[in-house]
């Protein structure tokens, strides 16, 4: 199976559109479509992002494999059968997940801290305090 065929297979297995993947890569949809059609090949930076988006290893993307055995690594699948898989998420949720995956570990940590309940409560208190000062 060729790289372009694998890209399409992993993208569809993830339940993502070409536009969603292209947005994360910072490309036009048509450029990403060229990757899947085999007209062009992604550069190494794009390949690294694709590995993160699909949560696969480099070898899963480039090694020969049986296309009927393709699975996308969904960490939720390993934890609890009742949890959602990425292909069951809304478009906005998928977008959040794929953008999160391309962040560095430090950026992921910072993002999670910024959206934690504690951080949210702190922002609410600061906002309430500034509103009281205005009155």
N, C-alpha and C positions, 0 to 999 in steps of 0.2 A: 504494500500500500504506500502511495506517495505522500509526501509531506502535506500537500494541499488537501488531499482526501482526509488525512488525519485531523487537520485543523477543522474541517467541516464536521467531522464525526465528533470530536471533542466539544465543539461549540454547540451542536444540536443536542448532544447528551447532557450538556449543562443547561439546556433550555434557554440559551441566549440568542439574541439576534445579531446579525452582522453589524448593525448600527451600534448596539451596546458594546461590543468588543472594540469596534473602531473608535468609539468615543474614549474608552480607557487608554487605547494606544495613541490617541491624539492624531488620528488619521481620518480621512474621508471614508465613508462606507465603501465607495468604489475601489479605493486602494486596498482595503481589507478583502473585498470580493475578488480582487486580482490574486491575492494570496491563496484563496480557496479554489480559484479556477486554475491555478498553476501558471498564470501569466507572469507573475513576479514572486520573489521569495522575500520573506521578512528579514530585516537586519537583526543582528544579535540582540540589540536592545529590545526590539519588539518580541523576539523569541522568548527572552527572559520574562517579559510581562505576560506573554501568553501562558507560559508555564505556571505562573502565579494565578492567573485568571482561572485556568482550568484545574489548578491544584494537582498538577502532574509533574513527573520528573522529565528531564531532558530525554532520557532513554525511551520513555513511553511515547514521546513525540516522534523520535527518529528511528527507533528500531522496528524491524518487521514484526507484525503481530496479526493475529486473527481478528478481523474487524467485528466479528460477532462477540468477541470477548472484551470490547472496549467498555470501560467504566470510568466515570469521573470520580475522583477521590472526594467524597463528601464526609467530612469529619462527623457530621450529625448522624450519619448512617451507622457509625460505629458505637454511638452512645445509647440511643434510645429509639425504638421503632416508631414511637409516637411523634418524634420531632420531624420538622419539615426538611426536605432536601432542597438544594439550591434551585432545581427546576420547578419546584412548587411555590417559589416566592413570587411576589408581585414584581413588576418591572423596576419599581423604585428600590425594593429590597435587593434585587439582583444587582442593581447598579451600585448600591452601597457595599455589598459583599465583594464585587470585583475590584472596586476602587480600594477597599481595605486590603485586599490581597497583594496589591502592587506597592503598598507602602513598606518602608523599612521596618524592622522590628521596633525601633525607637519611636517611629511615627505612629505605629499601631498602638503602642503603649500610651503615648500622649493623647491620641484620639479617644481611646477607651476611658482614660482618666477624665477627659473633658466632657464626656457624655455620661459619666457615672451619676447615680442618684445623688451622691454627696455634692458633686460639682454643680448639679442642677439646682439643688436646694440653696447652695451658696450664692448662685446667680440670682435666685428669686429674692433672697434676703437683701443682697446689695441693691437690687432694683427697687425693692420696697423702701429701703432706707433713703435712696436718692429721691423717691417720690415724696416721702415725708418731708425732706429738706426743702423741696420746691414749694410745699404748701405753707 
